[in-house]
Amino acid sequence: MKPNEAVTALSALAQPTRLDIFRLLVRHGERGLCAGDISQQLETPKPTLSFHLKELSHAGLIESDRVGRSITYRLRISGMRDLMAFLSDDCCQGRPELCTPTQACC
């Protein structure tokens, strides 16, 4: 991941509603959620939600599939991994035990 891509992804997550959406989609994994369910669970109006989903998609953090009139959104795992790798690159400085997660990721 290039620095500009990381800035775009971090900027997308630096907004409370988008961070909530991202975390919700992380919990739902590969199944994802349709836009209506996201709107309902986060109590976010659909037009507002649409704007935030577009920003997360542009940042490469989520992806969507359309089936008929329904759009399902899900985490773009490679986007999240790329961001995490960028952020943690050289963080341990030869001491990998410093970067070991305390919880299982997915």
N, CA and C atoms as a LAMMPS dump frame, in Angstrom:
ITEM: TIMESTEP
0
ITEM: NUMBER OF ATOMS
318
ITEM: BOX BOUNDS ff ff ff
-5.0000000000000000e+02 5.0000000000000000e+02
-5.0000000000000000e+02 5.0000000000000000e+02
-5.0000000000000000e+02 5.0000000000000000e+02
ITEM: ATOMS id mol type element x y z
1 1 1 N 0.853 -1.175 0
2 1 2 C 0 0 0
3 1 3 C 0.899 1.238 0
4 2 1 N 0.534 2.18 -0.821
5 2 2 C 1.282 3.429 -0.906
6 2 3 C 0.777 4.389 0.172
7 3 1 N 1.621 5.332 0.581
8 3 2 C 1.204 6.282 1.623
9 3 3 C -0.104 7.01 1.31
10 4 1 N -0.307 7.434 0.062
11 4 2 C -1.548 8.136 -0.284
12 4 3 C -2.773 7.241 -0.123
13 5 1 N -2.636 5.957 -0.444
14 5 2 C -3.736 5.013 -0.267
15 5 3 C -4.043 4.827 1.217
16 6 1 N -2.99 4.765 2.033
17 6 2 C -3.192 4.628 3.476
18 6 3 C -3.901 5.862 4.036
19 7 1 N -3.525 7.03 3.575
20 7 2 C -4.169 8.258 4.037
21 7 3 C -5.65 8.255 3.653
22 8 1 N -5.959 7.812 2.453
23 8 2 C -7.361 7.734 2.022
24 8 3 C -8.148 6.779 2.917
25 9 1 N -7.576 5.611 3.209
26 9 2 C -8.251 4.625 4.059
27 9 3 C -8.415 5.151 5.483
28 10 1 N -7.368 5.748 6.016
29 10 2 C -7.45 6.291 7.377
30 10 3 C -8.438 7.446 7.455
31 11 1 N -8.474 8.267 6.421
32 11 2 C -9.44 9.369 6.386
33 11 3 C -10.864 8.843 6.367
34 12 1 N -11.076 7.769 5.626
35 12 2 C -12.416 7.177 5.573
36 12 3 C -12.836 6.666 6.945
37 13 1 N -11.902 6.119 7.696
38 13 2 C -12.22 5.573 9.017
39 13 3 C -12.247 6.636 10.108
40 14 1 N -11.793 7.836 9.795
41 14 2 C -11.701 8.902 10.795
42 14 3 C -13.001 9.679 10.924
43 15 1 N -14.105 8.985 10.756
44 15 2 C -15.43 9.589 10.875
45 15 3 C -16.298 8.575 11.615
46 16 1 N -16.993 8.982 12.667
47 16 2 C -17.692 8.021 13.528
48 16 3 C -18.666 7.071 12.819
49 17 1 N -19.466 7.574 11.897
50 17 2 C -20.427 6.704 11.217
51 17 3 C -19.719 5.685 10.348
52 18 1 N -18.696 6.131 9.618
53 18 2 C -17.96 5.204 8.759
54 18 3 C -17.218 4.17 9.59
55 19 1 N -16.678 4.567 10.709
56 19 2 C -16.007 3.602 11.579
57 19 3 C -17.016 2.574 12.1
58 20 1 N -18.205 3.021 12.459
59 20 2 C -19.26 2.102 12.905
60 20 3 C -19.649 1.127 11.794
61 21 1 N -19.785 1.625 10.577
62 21 2 C -20.114 0.767 9.44
63 21 3 C -19.025 -0.271 9.239
64 22 1 N -17.793 0.173 9.238
65 22 2 C -16.658 -0.73 9.03
66 22 3 C -16.655 -1.824 10.094
67 23 1 N -16.803 -1.447 11.342
68 23 2 C -16.783 -2.426 12.436
69 23 3 C -17.967 -3.387 12.348
70 24 1 N -19.119 -2.888 11.931
71 24 2 C -20.285 -3.747 11.747
72 24 3 C -20.017 -4.778 10.65
73 25 1 N -19.438 -4.328 9.548
74 25 2 C -19.144 -5.245 8.452
75 25 3 C -18.05 -6.237 8.82
76 26 1 N -17.103 -5.836 9.65
77 26 2 C -16.086 -6.773 10.144
78 26 3 C -16.781 -7.926 10.878
79 27 1 N -17.748 -7.593 11.711
80 27 2 C -18.461 -8.622 12.493
81 27 3 C -19.268 -9.568 11.612
82 28 1 N -19.706 -9.095 10.445
83 28 2 C -20.531 -9.934 9.58
84 28 3 C -19.725 -10.678 8.521
85 29 1 N -18.433 -10.443 8.45
86 29 2 C -17.543 -11.217 7.594
87 29 3 C -17.967 -11.29 6.138
88 30 1 N -17.773 -12.472 5.555
89 30 2 C -18.025 -12.661 4.124
90 30 3 C -19.495 -12.551 3.745
91 31 1 N -20.401 -12.793 4.69
92 31 2 C -21.833 -12.664 4.4
93 31 3 C -22.188 -11.237 4.065
94 32 1 N -21.612 -10.293 4.796
95 32 2 C -21.939 -8.894 4.598
96 32 3 C -23.355 -8.576 5.051
97 33 1 N -23.794 -7.398 4.729
98 33 2 C -25.134 -6.935 5.072
99 33 3 C -25.677 -6.093 3.931
100 34 1 N -26.984 -6.135 3.745
101 34 2 C -27.58 -5.251 2.745
102 34 3 C -27.668 -3.844 3.347
103 35 1 N -27.738 -2.878 2.476
104 35 2 C -27.744 -1.479 2.911
105 35 3 C -28.878 -1.193 3.883
106 36 1 N -30.037 -1.77 3.655
107 36 2 C -31.168 -1.548 4.549
108 36 3 C -30.897 -2.035 5.959
109 37 1 N -30.245 -3.192 6.079
110 37 2 C -29.912 -3.728 7.408
111 37 3 C -28.868 -2.86 8.113
112 38 1 N -27.898 -2.374 7.348
113 38 2 C -26.889 -1.48 7.936
114 38 3 C -27.575 -0.219 8.446
115 39 1 N -28.441 0.348 7.616
116 39 2 C -29.168 1.562 7.987
117 39 3 C -29.965 1.347 9.261
118 40 1 N -30.653 0.228 9.329
119 40 2 C -31.492 -0.068 10.492
120 40 3 C -30.645 -0.301 11.75
121 41 1 N -29.597 -1.099 11.639
122 41 2 C -28.781 -1.418 12.815
123 41 3 C -28.058 -0.2 13.37
124 42 1 N -27.633 0.694 12.474
125 42 2 C -26.893 1.873 12.932
126 42 3 C -27.787 3.1 13.071
127 43 1 N -29.076 2.924 12.766
128 43 2 C -30.034 4.028 12.845
129 43 3 C -29.539 5.247 12.065
130 44 1 N -29.138 4.963 10.83
131 44 2 C -28.604 5.998 9.941
132 44 3 C -29.524 6.112 8.728
133 45 1 N -29.967 7.315 8.385
134 45 2 C -30.822 7.477 7.203
135 45 3 C -30.131 6.947 5.944
136 46 1 N -30.905 6.361 5.054
137 46 2 C -30.336 5.731 3.859
138 46 3 C -29.514 6.687 2.983
139 47 1 N -29.953 7.923 2.75
140 47 2 C -29.106 8.824 1.946
141 47 3 C -27.746 9.103 2.611
142 48 1 N -27.76 9.264 3.915
143 48 2 C -26.505 9.488 4.652
144 48 3 C -25.635 8.248 4.576
145 49 1 N -26.249 7.091 4.762
146 49 2 C -25.522 5.825 4.707
147 49 3 C -24.87 5.648 3.343
148 50 1 N -25.594 5.954 2.293
149 50 2 C -25.079 5.811 0.934
150 50 3 C -23.787 6.605 0.746
151 51 1 N -23.77 7.825 1.252
152 51 2 C -22.566 8.665 1.167
153 51 3 C -21.392 7.997 1.88
154 52 1 N -21.619 7.489 3.085
155 52 2 C -20.542 6.876 3.862
156 52 3 C -20.057 5.567 3.235
157 53 1 N -20.98 4.781 2.691
158 53 2 C -20.589 3.543 2.024
159 53 3 C -19.727 3.836 0.806
160 54 1 N -20.063 4.898 0.086
161 54 2 C -19.273 5.291 -1.089
162 54 3 C -17.847 5.66 -0.675
163 55 1 N -17.704 6.364 0.43
164 55 2 C -16.376 6.757 0.909
165 55 3 C -15.54 5.536 1.31
166 56 1 N -16.154 4.593 2.011
167 56 2 C -15.441 3.381 2.42
168 56 3 C -15.06 2.531 1.208
169 57 1 N -15.943 2.488 0.23
170 57 2 C -15.659 1.747 -0.987
171 57 3 C -14.516 2.394 -1.76
172 58 1 N -14.563 3.714 -1.887
173 58 2 C -13.501 4.462 -2.575
174 58 3 C -12.142 4.23 -1.894
175 59 1 N -12.158 4.066 -0.588
176 59 2 C -10.923 3.847 0.165
177 59 3 C -10.438 2.401 0.066
178 60 1 N -11.213 1.547 -0.58
179 60 2 C -10.804 0.157 -0.752
180 60 3 C -11.029 -0.719 0.468
181 61 1 N -11.881 -0.263 1.385
182 61 2 C -12.099 -1.008 2.627
183 61 3 C -13.328 -1.901 2.594
184 62 1 N -14.285 -1.601 1.708
185 62 2 C -15.466 -2.442 1.563
186 62 3 C -15.721 -2.664 0.077
187 63 1 N -16.568 -3.664 -0.194
188 63 2 C -16.986 -3.934 -1.567
189 63 3 C -18.469 -4.262 -1.556
190 64 1 N -19.075 -4.261 -2.711
191 64 2 C -20.512 -4.501 -2.768
192 64 3 C -20.863 -5.381 -3.952
193 65 1 N -22.014 -6.049 -3.805
194 65 2 C -22.595 -6.855 -4.876
195 65 3 C -24.072 -6.512 -4.973
196 66 1 N -24.541 -6.342 -6.175
197 66 2 C -25.958 -6.044 -6.398
198 66 3 C -26.652 -7.314 -6.885
199 67 1 N -27.765 -7.619 -6.231
200 67 2 C -28.646 -8.702 -6.668
201 67 3 C -30.041 -8.095 -6.752
202 68 1 N -30.504 -7.897 -7.967
203 68 2 C -31.787 -7.223 -8.154
204 68 3 C -31.699 -5.793 -7.653
205 69 1 N -32.578 -5.449 -6.725
206 69 2 C -32.584 -4.086 -6.176
207 69 3 C -31.78 -3.99 -4.888
208 70 1 N -31.285 -5.117 -4.403
209 70 2 C -30.567 -5.145 -3.126
210 70 3 C -29.059 -5.114 -3.344
211 71 1 N -28.381 -4.311 -2.539
212 71 2 C -26.92 -4.251 -2.582
213 71 3 C -26.4 -4.759 -1.247
214 72 1 N -25.515 -5.757 -1.317
215 72 2 C -24.886 -6.293 -0.112
216 72 3 C -23.473 -5.745 -0.016
217 73 1 N -23.149 -5.222 1.152
218 73 2 C -21.82 -4.677 1.406
219 73 3 C -21.069 -5.619 2.334
220 74 1 N -19.788 -5.752 2.073
221 74 2 C -18.954 -6.581 2.943
222 74 3 C -17.554 -5.988 3.022
223 75 1 N -16.869 -6.402 4.04
224 75 2 C -15.492 -5.983 4.24
225 75 3 C -14.634 -6.458 3.069
226 76 1 N -13.785 -5.613 2.586
227 76 2 C -12.786 -6.012 1.582
228 76 3 C -11.543 -6.401 2.373
229 77 1 N -11.413 -7.683 2.622
230 77 2 C -10.373 -8.182 3.524
231 77 3 C -8.983 -7.765 3.057
232 78 1 N -8.727 -7.811 1.764
233 78 2 C -7.399 -7.427 1.281
234 78 3 C -7.114 -5.956 1.571
235 79 1 N -8.127 -5.108 1.507
236 79 2 C -7.94 -3.689 1.825
237 79 3 C -7.59 -3.486 3.284
238 80 1 N -8.278 -4.226 4.171
239 80 2 C -7.986 -4.123 5.597
240 80 3 C -6.584 -4.666 5.894
241 81 1 N -6.239 -5.79 5.286
242 81 2 C -4.905 -6.373 5.509
243 81 3 C -3.806 -5.447 5.004
244 82 1 N -4.021 -4.85 3.834
245 82 2 C -3.015 -3.925 3.291
246 82 3 C -2.805 -2.737 4.225
247 83 1 N -3.905 -2.209 4.761
248 83 2 C -3.788 -1.077 5.679
249 83 3 C -3.065 -1.491 6.952
250 84 1 N -3.431 -2.645 7.5
251 84 2 C -2.785 -3.123 8.724
252 84 3 C -1.294 -3.376 8.491
253 85 1 N -0.963 -3.949 7.343
254 85 2 C 0.444 -4.196 7.024
255 85 3 C 1.205 -2.878 6.888
256 86 1 N 0.592 -1.9 6.231
257 86 2 C 1.232 -0.596 6.081
258 86 3 C 1.49 0.038 7.445
259 87 1 N 0.486 -0.017 8.318
260 87 2 C 0.609 0.606 9.633
261 87 3 C 1.627 -0.101 10.524
262 88 1 N 1.754 -1.396 10.334
263 88 2 C 2.64 -2.145 11.236
264 88 3 C 3.998 -2.459 10.618
265 89 1 N 4.224 -2.022 9.407
266 89 2 C 5.512 -2.262 8.751
267 89 3 C 6.65 -1.703 9.6
268 90 1 N 7.573 -2.556 9.941
269 90 2 C 8.744 -2.193 10.751
270 90 3 C 8.404 -1.773 12.174
271 91 1 N 7.182 -2.04 12.622
272 91 2 C 6.819 -1.587 13.969
273 91 3 C 7.577 -2.346 15.053
274 92 1 N 7.925 -3.589 14.765
275 92 2 C 8.538 -4.42 15.812
276 92 3 C 10.051 -4.284 15.856
277 93 1 N 10.624 -3.749 14.82
278 93 2 C 12.066 -3.551 14.736
279 93 3 C 12.833 -4.794 15.174
280 94 1 N 12.443 -5.943 14.573
281 94 2 C 13.127 -7.192 14.867
282 94 3 C 12.6 -7.926 16.085
283 95 1 N 11.565 -7.421 16.731
284 95 2 C 10.996 -8.068 17.919
285 95 3 C 9.519 -8.369 17.654
286 96 1 N 9.231 -9.465 16.93
287 96 2 C 7.838 -9.764 16.529
288 96 3 C 6.886 -9.945 17.705
289 97 1 N 7.378 -10.281 18.884
290 97 2 C 6.484 -10.437 20.036
291 97 3 C 5.797 -9.122 20.421
292 98 1 N 6.368 -7.999 20.016
293 98 2 C 5.746 -6.701 20.303
294 98 3 C 4.491 -6.466 19.472
295 99 1 N 4.413 -7.107 18.317
296 99 2 C 3.299 -6.877 17.404
297 99 3 C 2.273 -8.007 17.416
298 100 1 N 2.456 -8.995 18.243
299 100 2 C 1.518 -10.106 18.281
300 100 3 C 0.195 -9.61 18.831
301 101 1 N -0.892 -9.857 18.078
302 101 2 C -2.202 -9.417 18.556
303 101 3 C -2.597 -10.15 19.834
304 102 1 N -3.344 -9.458 20.67
305 102 2 C -3.807 -10.066 21.914
306 102 3 C -5.092 -10.834 21.715
307 103 1 N -5.793 -10.603 20.588
308 103 2 C -7.028 -11.301 20.267
309 103 3 C -6.938 -11.842 18.848
310 104 1 N -7.708 -12.872 18.596
311 104 2 C -7.801 -13.388 17.219
312 104 3 C -8.503 -12.353 16.362
313 105 1 N -8.023 -12.181 15.147
314 105 2 C -8.561 -11.154 14.262
315 105 3 C -9.916 -11.531 13.693
316 106 1 N -9.975 -12.562 12.939
317 106 2 C -11.197 -12.858 12.174
318 106 3 C -11.695 -14.18 12.533
